[in-house]
Amino acid sequence: MKRRTFLAFGGSLALIGCAGRSVPRGVYEPTEVEAPAYRAGDRWTYRRTDGYNGLPRGILTRRVSAVTEGGYVIELRDEEGRLIDEARFTREGLQQAGTFSEDGPMIGRCEPAYRKYDFPLASGKRWQQAFYLHRSDPGGLRNYVSMSAAVEGWEEVTVGERSYRALVIRRALNLGQKSFWESTLYRYETEWYAPALRSFVRLETREEFYRQRQRGLGALENGDRFIYELLSFEPAG
């Protein structure tokens, strides 16, 4: 999905809009959130909408498909049961493999593992990381990825008739070259992580592409934007 393009100066862009540059959301407090204990069969269902116009973009289901001593696997499927993502994590919240962009997609194995969550989570916590993404999608590239993350404050998030206490987490990723024909891909996430759910109650994603042009000029083009909101949570029986 291609969006409006605007010009940016310079041979390359730093990781812009990174976590922590905006005003922190929510209420700061010292509560710490430990890594969740998943069970095979835990299931979350989300409504996905277009972040530009609010149009429906499907009902998606996340499900813990396997739990071992070393970690767990979470599958993401659409209404037709098609597999969109198979994210592999260690018990410490380190992502070993998965899908990193809704546009493409961009799929691969992380070296070292991507610290998506730095447990225990607490207001004010920040971390940064760089890793290689060994891609298995048709792009076939090895991408150097840099990211920054910030845990902000606590907010009450209401979905349907229920409210959840959630910790706001922001991430910014420079995913590297999208393909042989397209340049740098940036991804930004704002997640409302609800400890009671062991997952997010809301997630907003935004992607942008930077393309180098002649004489040091480049174009930053808007990519996909999505909003995920919880419909139901079914813990394993």
Buried (B, 14 or more C-beta within 10 A) or exposed (E): EEEEEEEBEEEEBEBBEBBBEEEBBBEEEEEEBEBBEBEEEBBBBBBBBBBEEEEEBEEBBBBBBEBEEEBBBBBBBBEEEEEBBBBBBBBEBBBBBBBBBBBBBBBBBBEEBBBBBBBEBBBEBEBBBEBBBBBEBEBEBBBEBBBBBBBBBBBEBEBEEEEBBBBBBBBBBBBBBBBEEBBBBBBBBBBBBBBEBBBBBBBBBBBBBBBBEEEEEBBBBBBBBBBBBBBEBEEEE
